[in-house]
């Protein structure tokens, strides 16, 4: 099973949630929406780069849009390996949580 840090796992999940709308700025906004905490775009880009190097996501350049001054944005998508990794992490955590004795 691929090991992921908490931030890597969170960003990977956000890319999966966002589907075709995951790029640096949008991921940082979604992170704030989901967690109530700010994260810098540079931190998001660092994690996205690490996830791509691990083969969990892939990127492609989107089309140029006028509101970005004609610049293109790099869109991130989850790979099949990324989906399998998240499924394995979820199953592993569920097994651990299911072993906890009842809390009183």
MARFI-616296 format. One record per residue (C-alpha): residue in three letters; x, y, z. Coordinates in pm, whole numbers, plus 50000, padded with zeros to 5 digits. Layout:
N
ALAXYZ ...
// end
This chain:
104
UNK500005000050000 UNK501325034449909 UNK501935056250212 UNK500535091450199 UNK500835119950442 UNK497635135550571 UNK497925165650339 UNK498715143450039 UNK495675121950111 UNK493445152550154 UNK494635168549830 UNK494215135549642 UNK490655132649773 UNK489925168549668 UNK491215161749316 UNK488855131849302 UNK485915152449431 UNK486575180849188 UNK486965158648882 UNK487795180848581 UNK488015213248781 UNK491115205348989 UNK493935230248937 UNK496145247849193 UNK493905277349279 UNK490645257649276 UNK492135230449498 UNK493255256749752 UNK489725271249755 UNK488135236749792 UNK490575228950075 UNK489365259950259 UNK485725251050191 UNK486135215250316 UNK488485221950613 UNK487845257750715 UNK491595264450691 UNK493675284050442 UNK496415267550239 UNK498805285450008 UNK498685278249639 UNK502415270449646 UNK501795243649913 UNK499035229049696 UNK501335228749392 UNK504065211349594 UNK501655183749699 UNK500175180549349 UNK503705176449212 UNK504505149149468 UNK501255130849390 UNK502025132549018 UNK505555118849072 UNK504025089949269 UNK501695082548976 UNK498525089749175 UNK497425118848956 UNK498235131548608 UNK498025166148463 UNK497295182248131 UNK497125218048016 UNK493635232347983 UNK492645257647724 UNK493555294447752 UNK490785315747897 UNK490305353147877 UNK489735358248251 UNK493245344248313 UNK494785368348064 UNK494955341147801 UNK497015318348023 UNK496335281348041 UNK495905262048365 UNK497225227648453 UNK494285204548525 UNK494845174448753 UNK493005141348736 UNK493295109848941 UNK494885079448778 UNK493565044048817 UNK496465038049055 UNK495375068449259 UNK491815055049285 UNK493075020649393 UNK495355036749651 UNK492485056849804 UNK490295025649811 UNK493055006449991 UNK493595034650241 UNK489885036350314 UNK489644998550362 UNK492684998750592 UNK491325027050805 UNK487885010950821 UNK489434978450947 UNK491254997651221 UNK488205018051321 UNK486094986351336 UNK488494971551590 UNK488034999451841 UNK486154989152153 UNK482985008252218 UNK483785042152367 UNK481715051952668 
// end
